[in-house]
Amino acid sequence: MKYLVEQVERKKNEQVIHTIKLEIDYELLTLYDAMEMNNDEEIKDAKLKLSKLVKKLYLLNKLSTNA
């Protein structure tokens, strides 16, 4: 039973990691567009969101490799 729970958790983490990677891709596009338009406010916002997403991804990867 413990093995089954671990497998379900691992699969859930993989799905969350995939979603975060998609969010990072989107924010990179947003950052690129903001840089093209020289929009400092959007650049700042995109960088902040990217920073948070990368930290979240790092923690999830760390958790999934330790499990």
C-alpha positions as CSV (number, residue, x, y, z in Angstrom):
1,M,0.0,0.0,0.0
2,K,2.8,2.4,0.9
3,Y,4.4,1.8,-2.6
4,L,1.1,2.7,-4.3
5,V,0.8,5.9,-2.3
6,E,4.4,6.8,-3.2
7,Q,3.7,6.1,-6.9
8,V,0.6,8.3,-6.9
9,E,2.5,11.2,-5.2
10,R,5.3,10.9,-7.6
11,K,2.9,11.0,-10.6
12,K,1.2,14.1,-9.1
13,N,4.5,15.8,-8.6
14,E,5.5,15.1,-12.2
15,Q,2.2,16.7,-13.4
16,V,2.8,19.7,-11.2
17,I,6.4,20.0,-12.5
18,H,5.2,19.9,-16.1
19,T,2.6,22.6,-15.4
20,I,5.3,24.8,-13.8
21,K,7.5,24.3,-16.8
22,L,4.7,25.5,-19.1
23,E,4.1,28.5,-16.8
24,I,7.8,29.3,-17.1
25,D,7.7,29.1,-20.9
26,Y,4.7,31.5,-20.9
27,E,6.5,34.0,-18.6
28,L,9.6,33.9,-20.8
29,L,7.4,34.8,-23.7
30,T,5.9,37.6,-21.6
31,L,9.3,38.8,-20.6
32,Y,10.5,38.8,-24.3
33,D,7.5,40.8,-25.4
34,A,8.0,43.3,-22.6
35,M,11.6,43.7,-23.5
36,E,10.7,44.3,-27.2
37,M,8.3,47.0,-26.1
38,N,10.7,48.4,-23.5
39,N,8.0,48.1,-20.8
40,D,10.0,48.2,-17.6
41,E,7.0,47.4,-15.4
42,E,6.1,44.3,-17.3
43,I,9.8,43.3,-17.4
44,K,10.0,43.6,-13.6
45,D,6.7,41.6,-13.1
46,A,7.8,38.8,-15.5
47,K,11.2,38.5,-13.8
48,L,9.5,38.3,-10.4
49,K,7.1,35.6,-11.5
50,L,9.9,33.7,-13.2
51,S,12.0,33.8,-10.0
52,K,9.1,32.4,-8.0
53,L,8.3,29.7,-10.5
54,V,12.0,28.6,-10.8
55,K,12.2,28.3,-7.0
56,K,9.0,26.3,-6.9
57,L,10.3,24.0,-9.6
58,Y,13.6,23.6,-7.8
59,L,11.9,22.6,-4.6
60,L,9.5,20.1,-6.3
61,N,12.5,18.5,-8.2
62,K,14.3,18.2,-4.9
63,L,11.3,16.6,-3.2
64,S,10.7,14.2,-6.1
65,T,14.4,13.0,-6.2
66,N,14.5,12.5,-2.4
67,A,11.3,10.5,-2.4
